[in-house]
């Protein structure tokens, strides 16, 4: 079966996550800190697509994140159970690609390889930090997993997004 670059394998091109509100960057966020990983983030908020006569959004909503650390062998995302992070990206497409989870929900996948400091690392280091982003029922969700760790970090109503992940979302036009 041919793998399409859009990460949807014959299911059509990805459609941006659409709603009456759009996610906008509003500044710097709190640093991301997972075991073995640290990064800057951007702070985001939801703004209505409709603007007033001055060009300001008619409504604004600040996310109220809730983060859970759950077993990678059994976790729930937006009411659906998973027994592996592979079920979020069954085709294992890779960095910056779209996939569909085992329930058919659209997922943006971002991968970052573990740091490599010399040629031996480049040859033998095959672990990744992985982020899976979903948007469902007005809630933006991030699932973070580090290869070989027994847990996932699930954040509901994301407020701070890793800078690299945000850049990929902008390139992919996720909220247009």
C-alpha positions as CSV (number, residue, x, y, z in Angstrom):
1,X,0.0,0.0,0.0
2,X,1.4,3.4,-1.0
3,X,1.9,5.8,1.9
4,X,0.8,9.4,1.1
5,X,2.8,12.3,2.4
6,X,-0.3,13.8,4.0
7,X,-0.3,10.9,6.4
8,X,-3.8,9.9,5.7
9,X,-3.2,6.9,3.4
10,X,-5.9,7.4,0.8
11,X,-8.4,9.1,3.2
12,X,-8.0,12.5,1.6
13,X,-6.0,15.5,2.5
14,X,-6.1,16.7,6.0
15,X,-8.8,19.3,6.9
16,X,-7.8,22.0,9.3
17,X,-9.4,21.8,12.7
18,X,-12.4,24.1,12.2
19,X,-14.6,25.8,14.8
20,X,-16.0,29.3,15.5
21,X,-12.8,29.9,17.5
22,X,-9.2,29.8,16.3
23,X,-6.1,29.2,18.3
24,X,-3.7,32.2,18.4
25,X,-0.3,32.7,19.9
26,X,-0.3,35.4,22.6
27,X,3.2,35.2,24.0
28,X,5.8,32.9,25.6
29,X,4.5,30.0,27.6
30,X,5.9,28.0,30.6
31,X,8.8,25.8,29.6
32,X,8.0,22.2,28.6
33,X,9.7,19.7,30.9
34,X,9.4,16.0,30.3
35,X,12.0,13.4,31.4
36,X,15.0,14.0,29.2
37,X,13.4,16.9,27.3
38,X,13.1,20.6,27.8
39,X,11.9,23.2,25.4
40,X,10.4,26.7,25.2
41,X,6.7,27.0,24.5
42,X,4.3,29.5,23.1
43,X,1.2,30.5,25.0
44,X,-2.1,30.3,23.1
45,X,-5.7,31.3,23.5
46,X,-8.9,30.8,21.6
47,X,-10.3,33.8,19.7
48,X,-13.5,34.1,17.8
49,X,-13.2,34.3,14.0
50,X,-15.8,37.1,14.0
51,X,-14.3,40.5,14.7
52,X,-15.8,43.7,16.0
53,X,-15.6,47.0,14.1
54,X,-12.1,47.6,15.5
55,X,-10.8,44.2,14.3
56,X,-10.7,42.7,17.7
57,X,-12.2,39.2,18.3
58,X,-15.8,39.2,19.6
59,X,-14.9,36.6,22.2
60,X,-11.7,35.2,23.7
61,X,-11.3,32.1,25.8
62,X,-8.2,31.3,27.9
63,X,-7.5,27.6,28.0
64,X,-7.6,25.9,31.4
65,X,-5.3,22.9,31.0
66,X,-5.6,19.7,32.9
67,X,-2.6,17.3,32.6
68,X,-2.6,13.7,33.5
69,X,0.2,11.2,33.5
70,X,-1.2,7.8,32.6
71,X,0.1,4.3,31.8
72,X,1.1,4.0,28.1
73,X,-0.5,0.6,28.1
74,X,-4.0,1.9,28.9
75,X,-5.0,5.6,28.7
76,X,-8.0,7.6,27.6
77,X,-8.1,10.6,25.2
78,X,-11.4,12.5,24.7
79,X,-13.5,9.6,26.0
80,X,-11.8,6.9,23.9
81,X,-9.5,4.2,25.4
82,X,-6.1,3.3,23.9
83,X,-3.8,0.4,24.8
84,X,-0.7,1.9,23.0
85,X,0.5,5.2,21.5
86,X,0.7,3.3,18.2
87,X,-3.1,3.5,18.1
88,X,-2.9,7.3,17.8
89,X,-0.7,6.9,14.6
90,X,-1.2,3.3,13.3
91,X,0.8,3.9,10.2
92,X,3.7,5.5,12.1
93,X,4.1,8.2,9.5
94,X,6.5,10.4,11.3
95,X,7.3,14.0,12.1
96,X,4.8,16.7,11.0
97,X,2.4,14.4,9.4
98,X,-1.3,13.8,9.7
99,X,-2.7,10.4,10.7
100,X,-6.0,9.0,11.8
101,X,-6.2,7.2,15.2
102,X,-7.9,3.9,15.6
103,X,-11.3,5.6,15.8
104,X,-10.7,7.6,12.6
105,X,-10.0,10.9,14.4
106,X,-7.6,13.3,12.7
107,X,-4.2,13.5,14.6
108,X,-1.2,15.7,13.9
109,X,2.0,13.8,14.8
110,X,5.2,15.5,15.7
111,X,8.4,13.5,16.4
112,X,11.8,14.7,17.7
113,X,14.7,12.4,17.8
114,X,16.7,12.0,21.1
115,X,19.8,14.3,21.1
116,X,22.8,12.9,19.2
117,X,26.2,14.1,20.2
118,X,28.5,12.0,18.0
119,X,28.5,9.6,15.1
120,X,27.9,6.6,17.4
121,X,24.7,8.3,18.7
122,X,23.6,8.9,15.1
123,X,24.1,5.2,14.3
124,X,22.4,3.7,17.4
125,X,20.0,6.2,18.8
126,X,16.5,5.3,17.6
127,X,14.3,6.8,20.4
128,X,12.0,9.8,19.8
129,X,9.9,12.2,21.8
130,X,6.4,12.1,20.2
131,X,3.5,14.5,20.4
132,X,0.0,13.7,19.1
133,X,-2.5,16.5,18.8
134,X,-6.3,16.1,18.5
135,X,-9.1,18.6,18.4
136,X,-12.5,17.3,19.5
137,X,-15.7,19.0,20.7
138,X,-13.9,22.4,21.2
139,X,-11.0,20.9,23.2
140,X,-7.5,20.8,22.0
141,X,-5.6,17.8,23.3
142,X,-1.9,16.8,23.4
143,X,-0.6,13.4,24.1
144,X,3.2,13.3,24.7
145,X,5.2,10.1,24.8
146,X,8.9,9.4,25.1
147,X,10.0,6.1,23.6
148,X,10.8,3.4,26.2
149,X,8.9,5.2,29.0
150,X,5.8,3.4,30.5
151,X,3.7,6.6,30.7
152,X,2.0,9.2,28.5
153,X,1.3,12.8,29.4
154,X,-2.2,13.8,28.3
155,X,-3.1,17.5,28.4
156,X,-6.7,18.6,27.9
157,X,-7.3,22.2,26.8
158,X,-3.7,22.9,25.9
159,X,-2.4,26.4,26.8
160,X,1.4,26.1,26.2
161,X,2.6,24.4,23.1
162,X,6.2,23.4,22.4
163,X,7.7,25.9,20.0
164,X,8.6,23.3,17.4
165,X,5.1,21.8,17.5
166,X,3.5,25.2,17.1
167,X,5.7,26.0,14.1
168,X,4.6,22.7,12.5
169,X,0.9,23.5,13.3
170,X,1.4,26.9,11.6
171,X,3.0,25.2,8.5
172,X,0.2,22.7,8.4
173,X,-2.4,25.5,8.8
174,X,-4.1,23.5,11.5
175,X,-6.5,26.3,12.6
176,X,-7.3,28.2,9.4
